[in-house]
Amino acid sequence: MATINQRFDWLVRFLIVRWRFIHHILGMLKKHADPKLNPPTMAVAVNNGEIHLFYHPGFVQKLSDPQLVWVFYHEVGHLVLHHCTYRQFHNSKLGNIAQDLAVNELIPNEGGSCEPVPGVCLVSELRQFKGYDDLKHSQSAEYYYDYLQKKGWGKQPESGGSGEGSGPAGGNRKDSEGNGIPEFRRVDSHNKWKQDEIADIRLREEIKHVSRTEMWGQLSGEAQAQIEAAQVRRFNWRSLVKQFLGAFATSSREVSLRRPNRRMGYLMPGHRRLRVDKHLVVVDTSGSTLEFLPKFLAIINSMLDYLCIDLAMCDAKIVEEPKPFTKHAKTFEFSGLGGTNFQPIIDLVNEKHYRSVTIVTDGCADVCTKPKIADVLWCLPEGCTPPVDWGRVVTIDKER
């Protein structure tokens, strides 16, 4: 046991020679040998701002030095991409695979120095299977999650993944196209992950320090760019939409004899809200927004107690004139699916004196003029930008 632990500690210190960045992040972690770790691999855990690295001595003993360096790199990748502390998925098993694919794209394969453990999930390996040659390299975990979900992986029961697997092999599971779903070896456990704001902030500050002092070592420029991009904070888009619309909610009320008083019942008159301003929500039916529309409309539905909201649809023109958004509507039909032009919408906003306009779009449209009075909120899928440089912007993560 002592010999294994000494080898583990020595290798962590030795990383400063070539992999200075990995050594620096590992220095933040409290390391623990755990013979009871199940599965017998490694595991990063966060708890009240502290970050721990657990490892099974038997697992470490089986790996060569280059393979152990690769696993260290893998664990650090999960940390600096904030998989452990923030970026979780609804389907956790599929999310684990997607996060492993994203992390493993950061790790170099250098013989005698940093070598992948046989059988781990790599984009280059997965692309060799039938139907997966369009899988892109160097993408985010969200991209791989969405890709695999469309392939039908999320509908299949998880098998293997114990950390002792023998590598990719077509099993009995089939994807949506009838192709066999490969199985991959797991080199770490994600069971101890949870959202931890303090640990998340600590890691972001460390990345800033590394970037300022250029302690990247031999990390590639592409990997540096991916890590730095991951430090941009992802806010809860639901809260941002509510904050935007909530700013217009009026507290004006008038006495109403038809409504009972909340405390005294019909003995005393109640109150009803006075709503004057109208607000418009526009759905661009030409883009890739239809996937998250149910979640978005649920947020709009929750604001109807405070605001009068109309719903309109557009593509190259207004295909559905504004109609009051109501809680009684159980279904919505979206039409259009042509090009996109928001100028007719802006003209309508000016004509009908809307107080605000919320536009749900993928941003692929010509430039339009700014409304005279109305405030504008652009709601776009991840990676998209509005066609103009005015208005507020909310990025919608369809997994949250």
Secondary structure, DSSP 4 states (H G I P E B T S, - for coil): -HHHHHHHHHHHHHTTTT-HHHHHHHTTSEEEE-TT-SSSSEEEEEETTEEEEEE-HHHHHHS-HHHHHHHHHHHHHHHHTTTTTT---SSHHHHHHHHHHHHHTTS--BTTTB-PPTTB--HHHHTTSTT-TTPPSS--HHHHHHHHHHTTGGGSPP---SS------EEEEE-TTSPEEE--B--EE-TT----HHHHHHHHHHHHHHHHHT--TT--HHHHHHHHHTTS----HHHHHHHHHHTT----EEEEEEEEETTTEEEEEEEEE----EEEEEEETTSS-TTTHHHHHHHHHHTTTT-EEEEEEESSSEEEEEEE--TT---------S----HHHHHHHHHHT-SEEEEE--S-S---PPPSS-EEEEEEETT---SSS-SEEEEE-TT-
